[in-house]
Amino acid sequence: MSRVTKIEPIALRIPFSDGSAGTGIMPRRWTHFDMLLVRVETDDGLVGWGDSFSYFCSTAVRAALNDMVAPLVVGQEIGDIATLNRDVQHKLHLPGRYGITIFALSGVDIALWDIAAKRKGVSLAELLGGRKRETVPAYASLVRYGVPDLVEKFAKQAVGEGFSDVKLHEIALDCIEAGRKAVGPKVRLTTDVNCNWSLDEAERMLPEMKRLDLFWVEEPVFPPDHARTLQALGRFGVSLSTGENATTSVPFEDTVPAVTYAQPSITKVGGVTEFLKVCDLATAAGKTPMPHSPYFGPGYWATLQLAANRPEVGLFEYYYVKPDAYVSQSIPLPKNGSIAIPKAPGIGFEPDMAVLDKYRVA
């Protein structure tokens, strides 16, 4: 059994374009992907790749990885990855059980699973019990435009490219109405509110979302994981979702019963290990996992592998933007609204070193 000999964080900053002003979703204007790739080496020469969520927090996540997580993993045998993950969480419970700590752990966990599958010469989906499908349906996840004309333009463009599911990030009624007008009655339409409505606003807006036949409304209020509030808002007959900002599967124990769709983010929740736990919770409750995946690093590939293994995963979130470069030339992009799932060993990710060199942050 091999041991971890090195964990290296690789911070990247890649510009992207999306046709918007770049405001409304993130704390500040958003024009670049801050990415933190995690490269893990073993004593028998294997290399695994992971991905720690780092939008607007890359420096903090890198510090957590270097100072807290890596010292507990380097030197460890790669055997029972789930137990190792749990052990690291336990040892770090005083400096922080959630948030940045788990973002850092997520990247390591993904890389360890990548290594485990590579050692067997199989894809991660096969390692976890088999590939149940070769493609996964994807939805176009649009940014927030805040202008009805732009919403209509890009929603119509996505449908023209073959997407039968479109997600907005709009919070104003006129913008959401523009989205429905653009996609027509047959395309499933969603909006991610990103916690921007007060409870009173949510109670006023949800009947309108019902009228517009939204497939689901995501994180309508703050805090996004308050189960009693979500349960109460269900009375309006609109499917709700939450979970993209939850770390570990523990918060999902409360929120899964309160919503229709659980949304684990593999780069935030604790990697493959915790993502699988969320899928189990959702399945046991008769709910559908709808992964959060607005990124283009190893987390993208890992999410696809889990969608291959877990048929209960409903849709793959494809972030509808144009990065200046992809970190791997082999990235499987949507075609007519679905994505082919890689069959290569591990998660299927191998980086383009020229891209890493060009966009690496010192």
LODO-845184 format. One record per residue (C-alpha): residue number from 1; residue in one letter; chain; x, y, z. Coordinates in Angstrom, 3 decimals, always signed. Layout:
N
NUM,A,A,X,Y,Z
...
//
This chain:
362
1,M,A,+0.000,+0.000,+0.000
2,S,A,+1.458,+3.334,-1.027
3,R,A,+1.896,+6.420,+1.087
4,V,A,+1.417,+10.101,+0.362
5,T,A,+4.789,+11.806,-0.023
6,K,A,+3.843,+15.282,-1.244
7,I,A,+0.833,+17.587,-1.485
8,E,A,+1.262,+20.622,-3.711
9,P,A,-1.305,+23.415,-4.109
10,I,A,-1.302,+25.072,-7.529
11,A,A,-3.139,+28.392,-7.579
12,L,A,-4.392,+29.653,-10.931
13,R,A,-6.233,+32.781,-12.060
14,I,A,-7.969,+32.426,-15.417
15,P,A,-10.043,+35.246,-16.947
16,F,A,-13.468,+34.460,-18.375
17,S,A,-16.157,+36.310,-20.317
18,D,A,-19.902,+35.924,-19.987
19,G,A,-21.563,+38.985,-21.504
20,S,A,-22.491,+40.480,-18.136
21,A,A,-21.192,+43.287,-15.935
22,G,A,-19.711,+40.647,-13.614
23,T,A,-21.665,+41.832,-10.573
24,G,A,-24.383,+40.407,-8.370
25,I,A,-23.300,+36.847,-7.594
26,M,A,-19.939,+37.239,-5.876
27,P,A,-18.896,+39.758,-3.186
28,R,A,-17.022,+41.825,-5.786
29,R,A,-16.935,+42.066,-9.560
30,W,A,-16.251,+38.583,-10.938
31,T,A,-14.117,+38.287,-14.066
32,H,A,-11.561,+35.557,-13.211
33,F,A,-11.704,+31.973,-11.998
34,D,A,-9.520,+31.601,-8.914
35,M,A,-8.640,+27.921,-8.916
36,L,A,-6.655,+25.833,-6.445
37,L,A,-5.548,+22.555,-7.955
38,V,A,-4.177,+19.973,-5.530
39,R,A,-1.441,+17.643,-6.754
40,V,A,-0.777,+14.596,-4.576
41,E,A,+2.216,+12.269,-5.060
42,T,A,+2.785,+8.785,-3.629
43,D,A,+5.933,+6.847,-2.850
44,D,A,+5.260,+4.486,-5.761
45,G,A,+5.110,+7.250,-8.333
46,L,A,+1.395,+7.841,-8.756
47,V,A,-0.026,+11.364,-9.042
48,G,A,-3.575,+12.382,-8.222
49,W,A,-5.326,+15.657,-8.952
50,G,A,-7.876,+17.419,-6.802
51,D,A,-9.688,+20.727,-6.696
52,S,A,-10.394,+22.965,-3.690
53,F,A,-13.054,+25.647,-4.032
54,S,A,-11.291,+29.003,-3.936
55,Y,A,-13.393,+31.723,-5.573
56,F,A,-12.478,+34.923,-3.667
57,C,A,-10.748,+32.866,-0.965
58,S,A,-7.762,+31.256,-2.665
59,T,A,-5.117,+32.560,-0.252
60,A,A,-7.043,+31.320,+2.775
61,V,A,-7.748,+27.897,+1.262
62,R,A,-4.111,+27.453,+0.261
63,A,A,-3.033,+28.330,+3.821
64,A,A,-5.500,+25.820,+5.268
65,L,A,-4.189,+23.177,+2.912
66,N,A,-0.522,+23.848,+3.709
67,D,A,-0.843,+24.470,+7.433
68,M,A,-3.719,+22.234,+8.518
69,V,A,-4.633,+19.468,+6.082
70,A,A,-1.384,+18.485,+4.351
71,P,A,+0.573,+17.815,+7.591
72,L,A,-2.096,+15.290,+8.603
73,V,A,-2.118,+13.476,+5.247
74,V,A,+1.515,+13.388,+4.101
75,G,A,+2.989,+10.086,+5.236
76,Q,A,-0.390,+8.365,+5.481
77,E,A,-1.202,+5.154,+3.646
78,I,A,-3.844,+5.423,+0.926
79,G,A,-6.196,+2.714,+2.073
80,D,A,-9.622,+3.588,+3.450
81,I,A,-9.970,+7.126,+2.114
82,A,A,-13.306,+7.762,+3.816
83,T,A,-11.818,+6.879,+7.200
84,L,A,-8.809,+9.107,+6.542
85,N,A,-11.131,+11.966,+5.594
86,R,A,-13.115,+11.501,+8.809
87,D,A,-9.900,+11.339,+10.846
88,V,A,-8.650,+14.636,+9.403
89,Q,A,-11.997,+16.284,+10.131
90,H,A,-11.861,+15.015,+13.698
91,K,A,-8.327,+16.264,+14.309
92,L,A,-9.189,+19.695,+12.868
93,H,A,-12.464,+20.182,+14.683
94,L,A,-11.022,+22.833,+17.007
95,P,A,-9.577,+25.160,+14.326
96,G,A,-12.671,+24.719,+12.193
97,R,A,-14.999,+21.863,+11.197
98,Y,A,-16.544,+23.594,+8.198
99,G,A,-15.876,+26.262,+5.569
100,I,A,-12.314,+26.873,+4.381
101,T,A,-10.992,+23.808,+6.227
102,I,A,-13.265,+21.483,+4.287
103,F,A,-12.604,+23.290,+0.998
104,A,A,-8.941,+22.376,+1.494
105,L,A,-9.743,+18.801,+2.490
106,S,A,-12.030,+18.424,-0.542
107,G,A,-9.127,+18.867,-2.948
108,V,A,-6.996,+16.276,-1.157
109,D,A,-9.860,+13.784,-0.969
110,I,A,-10.550,+14.063,-4.716
111,A,A,-6.859,+13.512,-5.466
112,L,A,-6.707,+10.442,-3.219
113,W,A,-9.692,+8.875,-4.970
114,D,A,-8.069,+9.714,-8.309
115,I,A,-4.959,+7.818,-7.196
116,A,A,-6.972,+4.854,-5.896
117,A,A,-8.720,+4.426,-9.251
118,K,A,-5.504,+4.913,-11.220
119,R,A,-3.837,+2.187,-9.168
120,K,A,-6.548,-0.225,-10.321
121,G,A,-6.355,+1.079,-13.895
122,V,A,-10.048,+1.983,-13.923
123,S,A,-12.160,+5.124,-13.899
124,L,A,-13.402,+6.384,-10.549
125,A,A,-16.955,+5.359,-11.471
126,E,A,-15.781,+1.777,-12.025
127,L,A,-13.857,+1.778,-8.760
128,L,A,-17.008,+2.869,-6.919
129,G,A,-19.057,+0.013,-8.325
130,G,A,-19.520,+0.556,-12.032
131,R,A,-20.506,+2.975,-14.762
132,K,A,-24.289,+3.135,-14.880
133,R,A,-24.340,+5.542,-17.829
134,E,A,-21.986,+7.016,-20.402
135,T,A,-23.481,+10.515,-20.616
136,V,A,-25.212,+12.861,-18.198
137,P,A,-27.762,+15.568,-19.070
138,A,A,-26.463,+19.066,-18.370
139,Y,A,-28.104,+22.406,-17.818
140,A,A,-26.793,+25.786,-18.892
141,S,A,-26.098,+27.754,-15.729
142,L,A,-26.194,+31.417,-16.758
143,V,A,-24.654,+34.237,-14.757
144,R,A,-26.664,+37.143,-13.374
145,Y,A,-27.258,+39.758,-16.059
146,G,A,-29.777,+41.903,-14.190
147,V,A,-31.141,+43.207,-17.503
148,P,A,-34.140,+41.482,-19.127
149,D,A,-32.812,+41.901,-22.666
150,L,A,-29.531,+40.181,-21.779
151,V,A,-31.325,+37.414,-19.919
152,E,A,-33.484,+36.792,-22.963
153,K,A,-30.485,+36.871,-25.312
154,F,A,-28.357,+34.324,-23.465
155,A,A,-31.207,+32.040,-22.417
156,K,A,-32.340,+31.843,-26.034
157,Q,A,-28.747,+31.196,-27.111
158,A,A,-28.414,+28.277,-24.672
159,V,A,-31.603,+26.662,-25.914
160,G,A,-30.347,+27.078,-29.470
161,E,A,-27.266,+25.070,-28.501
162,G,A,-29.396,+22.141,-27.422
163,F,A,-29.922,+22.667,-23.692
164,S,A,-33.351,+21.588,-22.483
165,D,A,-32.650,+22.922,-18.977
166,V,A,-31.553,+26.478,-18.219
167,K,A,-30.719,+28.051,-14.867
168,L,A,-30.792,+31.773,-14.267
169,H,A,-29.168,+33.611,-11.380
170,E,A,-31.779,+36.344,-11.485
171,I,A,-33.636,+37.764,-8.502
172,A,A,-35.905,+40.371,-10.158
173,L,A,-39.258,+39.284,-11.532
174,D,A,-38.871,+41.036,-14.888
175,C,A,-35.574,+39.236,-15.515
176,I,A,-37.023,+35.840,-14.614
177,E,A,-40.021,+36.530,-16.836
178,A,A,-37.596,+37.378,-19.652
179,G,A,-35.932,+34.013,-19.130
180,R,A,-39.226,+32.175,-19.429
181,K,A,-40.140,+34.139,-22.538
182,A,A,-36.798,+33.231,-24.110
183,V,A,-36.828,+29.492,-23.458
184,G,A,-40.527,+28.874,-24.054
185,P,A,-42.884,+26.625,-22.099
186,K,A,-41.191,+23.278,-22.802
187,V,A,-37.707,+24.046,-21.475
188,R,A,-37.248,+23.588,-17.751
189,L,A,-36.246,+26.878,-16.129
190,T,A,-34.609,+27.439,-12.749
191,T,A,-33.296,+30.439,-10.865
192,D,A,-30.615,+30.621,-8.198
193,V,A,-31.431,+33.472,-5.833
194,N,A,-28.121,+33.148,-3.928
195,C,A,-29.935,+34.031,-0.673
196,N,A,-30.901,+37.500,-1.913
197,W,A,-34.583,+37.510,-0.951
198,S,A,-35.790,+38.366,+2.518
199,L,A,-38.429,+36.029,+3.897
200,D,A,-41.145,+38.558,+2.970
201,E,A,-39.768,+38.846,-0.567
202,A,A,-39.617,+35.070,-0.922
203,E,A,-43.244,+34.794,+0.139
204,R,A,-44.191,+37.375,-2.475
205,M,A,-42.004,+35.916,-5.230
206,L,A,-42.652,+32.203,-4.896
207,P,A,-46.257,+32.420,-6.175
208,E,A,-44.814,+34.214,-9.222
209,M,A,-42.278,+31.414,-9.649
210,K,A,-45.171,+28.964,-9.539
211,R,A,-46.922,+30.963,-12.265
212,L,A,-43.777,+30.862,-14.389
213,D,A,-43.479,+27.099,-13.826
214,L,A,-39.948,+27.139,-12.483
215,F,A,-38.351,+23.725,-12.140
216,W,A,-36.790,+24.794,-8.868
217,V,A,-35.772,+27.917,-6.912
218,E,A,-32.320,+27.736,-5.359
219,E,A,-31.318,+29.200,-2.000
220,P,A,-34.199,+31.701,-1.801
221,V,A,-33.285,+33.153,+1.618
222,F,A,-30.401,+33.589,+4.050
223,P,A,-29.215,+31.499,+5.752
224,P,A,-29.585,+28.919,+2.976
225,D,A,-29.593,+25.894,+5.272
226,H,A,-32.313,+26.872,+7.737
227,A,A,-34.452,+23.774,+7.405
228,R,A,-37.589,+25.093,+9.132
229,T,A,-37.727,+28.135,+6.864
230,L,A,-37.231,+26.034,+3.740
231,Q,A,-39.888,+23.603,+4.918
232,A,A,-42.326,+26.475,+5.450
233,L,A,-41.628,+27.967,+2.032
234,G,A,-42.531,+24.650,+0.455
235,R,A,-46.193,+25.528,+0.962
236,F,A,-46.095,+27.608,-2.233
237,G,A,-45.746,+24.481,-4.344
238,V,A,-42.382,+25.382,-5.889
239,S,A,-39.506,+22.934,-5.662
240,L,A,-36.627,+24.323,-3.611
241,S,A,-32.953,+23.402,-3.535
242,T,A,-29.967,+24.092,-1.336
243,G,A,-26.578,+22.671,-0.402
244,E,A,-24.007,+24.248,-2.686
245,N,A,-22.428,+26.056,+0.259
246,A,A,-22.683,+23.238,+2.776
247,T,A,-19.510,+21.538,+3.992
248,T,A,-19.614,+17.858,+4.967
249,S,A,-22.780,+15.807,+4.735
250,V,A,-23.899,+16.757,+8.263
251,P,A,-25.953,+19.879,+7.336
252,F,A,-27.752,+17.839,+4.668
253,E,A,-29.250,+15.643,+7.364
254,D,A,-31.504,+18.611,+8.199
255,T,A,-31.945,+20.188,+4.776
256,V,A,-32.562,+17.135,+2.588
257,P,A,-36.034,+16.511,+4.081
258,A,A,-36.911,+20.200,+3.622
259,V,A,-36.141,+20.548,-0.103
260,T,A,-36.671,+18.690,-3.349
261,Y,A,-33.084,+18.840,-4.617
262,A,A,-29.845,+18.473,-2.659
263,Q,A,-26.875,+20.286,-4.204
264,P,A,-23.493,+19.070,-2.930
265,S,A,-20.443,+20.766,-4.436
266,I,A,-17.586,+18.260,-4.589
267,T,A,-14.943,+20.981,-4.160
268,K,A,-16.673,+22.316,-1.032
269,V,A,-18.498,+19.474,+0.667
270,G,A,-15.481,+17.308,+1.499
271,G,A,-14.640,+15.721,-1.827
272,V,A,-15.810,+12.379,-3.178
273,T,A,-16.228,+10.930,+0.302
274,E,A,-18.781,+13.449,+1.551
275,F,A,-20.475,+13.823,-1.840
276,L,A,-21.331,+10.106,-1.782
277,K,A,-22.786,+10.460,+1.719
278,V,A,-25.065,+13.257,+0.498
279,C,A,-26.234,+11.081,-2.390
280,D,A,-27.070,+8.328,+0.104
281,L,A,-29.017,+10.757,+2.293
282,A,A,-30.952,+12.104,-0.684
283,T,A,-31.748,+8.655,-2.050
284,A,A,-32.948,+7.406,+1.336
285,A,A,-35.287,+10.416,+1.534
286,G,A,-36.558,+9.980,-2.025
287,K,A,-34.883,+13.210,-3.129
288,T,A,-32.704,+13.961,-6.175
289,P,A,-29.064,+15.100,-5.959
290,M,A,-28.402,+18.040,-8.293
291,P,A,-24.654,+18.710,-7.968
292,H,A,-23.238,+22.217,-7.866
293,S,A,-20.343,+22.371,-10.345
294,P,A,-19.586,+25.852,-11.749
295,Y,A,-15.897,+25.132,-12.203
296,F,A,-13.628,+23.630,-14.844
297,G,A,-10.843,+21.927,-12.875
298,P,A,-10.595,+18.379,-11.468
299,G,A,-13.868,+18.934,-9.600
300,Y,A,-15.623,+19.008,-12.981
301,W,A,-14.193,+15.604,-13.904
302,A,A,-14.842,+14.096,-10.472
303,T,A,-18.479,+15.205,-10.535
304,L,A,-18.916,+13.530,-13.924
305,Q,A,-17.487,+10.290,-12.543
306,L,A,-19.940,+10.311,-9.660
307,A,A,-22.788,+11.021,-12.070
308,A,A,-21.686,+7.934,-14.025
309,N,A,-21.732,+5.789,-10.897
310,R,A,-24.828,+7.264,-9.273
311,P,A,-27.822,+7.300,-11.662
312,E,A,-29.836,+9.181,-9.041
313,V,A,-27.809,+12.320,-9.894
314,G,A,-30.267,+14.346,-11.933
315,L,A,-28.399,+16.996,-13.914
316,F,A,-24.855,+18.308,-14.288
317,E,A,-24.399,+22.051,-13.843
318,Y,A,-22.435,+23.508,-16.764
319,Y,A,-21.388,+27.089,-16.104
320,Y,A,-22.301,+29.055,-19.228
321,V,A,-19.172,+31.192,-19.610
322,K,A,-16.036,+31.237,-21.781
323,P,A,-12.733,+30.870,-19.912
324,D,A,-9.625,+32.178,-21.658
325,A,A,-8.243,+28.648,-21.290
326,Y,A,-9.245,+25.254,-19.946
327,V,A,-6.840,+23.556,-17.542
328,S,A,-7.097,+20.365,-19.583
329,Q,A,-7.376,+20.080,-23.341
330,S,A,-9.504,+16.954,-22.952
331,I,A,-12.369,+18.622,-21.085
332,P,A,-15.667,+17.027,-22.163
333,L,A,-17.999,+19.898,-23.032
334,P,A,-21.771,+19.673,-23.550
335,K,A,-23.144,+18.624,-26.913
336,N,A,-26.877,+19.020,-27.440
337,G,A,-27.380,+19.318,-23.710
338,S,A,-25.410,+16.281,-22.517
339,I,A,-21.808,+15.500,-21.564
340,A,A,-19.883,+12.327,-22.359
341,I,A,-18.218,+10.952,-19.220
342,P,A,-14.485,+10.161,-19.553
343,K,A,-13.378,+6.522,-19.344
344,A,A,-9.696,+7.151,-18.564
345,P,A,-8.268,+5.850,-15.267
346,G,A,-8.998,+7.916,-12.176
347,I,A,-11.169,+10.959,-12.610
348,G,A,-9.843,+11.289,-16.167
349,F,A,-8.117,+14.628,-15.621
350,E,A,-4.630,+15.444,-16.852
351,P,A,-3.571,+19.110,-16.842
352,D,A,-2.229,+21.160,-19.711
353,M,A,+1.076,+22.199,-18.187
354,A,A,+1.382,+25.198,-20.533
355,V,A,-1.908,+26.552,-19.152
356,L,A,-0.746,+25.961,-15.588
357,D,A,+2.497,+27.799,-16.286
358,K,A,+0.734,+30.729,-17.949
359,Y,A,-1.976,+31.335,-15.339
360,R,A,-0.208,+30.202,-12.164
361,V,A,-0.277,+32.618,-9.229
362,A,A,+3.054,+32.938,-7.447
//
